[in-house]
Amino acid sequence: MANEKIMMNDEQMDRVTGGTILPYRVQQGDSLAEIAKKYNVTVEQLLKWNNIEEGAVLSVGQLLKIKF
């Protein structure tokens, strides 16, 4: 139970954290799924926060916002 990931929606996250944003620079071989897993967020959240359309290709060096 101690290792369970807790997923929050955007509204819950904003209330808890005040909406702190972590910048993330895309590296070679990154995918939205891997980035989402690493930061315990969903792909859908990454798409929304970064105004990315589903199916879009990430570019190396692209700067993403991750909310905490």
C-alpha positions in Angstrom: 0.0 0.0 0.0 2.8 2.4 0.7 3.9 2.3 -3.0 0.5 3.0 -4.4 0.3 6.0 -6.8 -2.3 8.6 -6.0 -3.8 10.2 -9.1 -5.4 13.6 -8.8 -7.4 15.6 -11.3 -6.4 19.1 -12.3 -8.7 20.9 -9.8 -7.6 18.7 -6.9 -3.9 19.2 -7.8 -4.4 23.0 -8.0 -6.0 23.1 -4.5 -3.2 21.0 -3.0 -0.2 22.5 -4.7 -1.3 25.9 -5.9 -0.5 24.9 -9.4 3.3 24.8 -9.3 4.8 24.1 -12.7 7.9 22.0 -13.4 9.4 22.6 -16.8 10.6 19.4 -18.6 12.8 19.3 -21.7 12.0 16.4 -24.0 15.0 14.1 -24.5 15.7 11.6 -27.3 13.4 8.6 -27.0 10.9 10.2 -24.6 7.2 9.5 -25.0 4.3 11.2 -23.3 3.5 7.9 -21.6 7.0 7.6 -20.2 7.1 11.2 -19.0 3.6 10.8 -17.4 4.6 7.7 -15.6 7.8 9.3 -14.3 6.0 12.3 -12.9 2.9 10.4 -11.7 0.5 12.3 -14.0 -1.7 11.1 -16.9 -1.0 11.5 -20.6 -4.2 13.4 -20.9 -3.0 15.9 -18.3 0.2 16.5 -20.2 -1.7 17.0 -23.4 -4.0 19.6 -21.7 -1.3 21.5 -19.8 0.8 21.8 -23.0 -1.9 22.3 -25.6 -0.8 19.2 -27.5 -3.2 17.4 -29.7 -3.5 13.6 -29.2 -1.2 11.8 -31.7 1.3 14.7 -32.0 4.9 13.9 -32.1 7.3 15.3 -29.5 10.4 17.1 -30.6 13.8 16.7 -28.8 14.3 19.9 -26.8 10.6 20.7 -26.6 9.7 22.2 -23.3 6.7 20.7 -21.5 4.9 21.9 -18.4 4.1 19.5 -15.6 1.8 20.7 -12.8 2.3 19.8 -9.2 
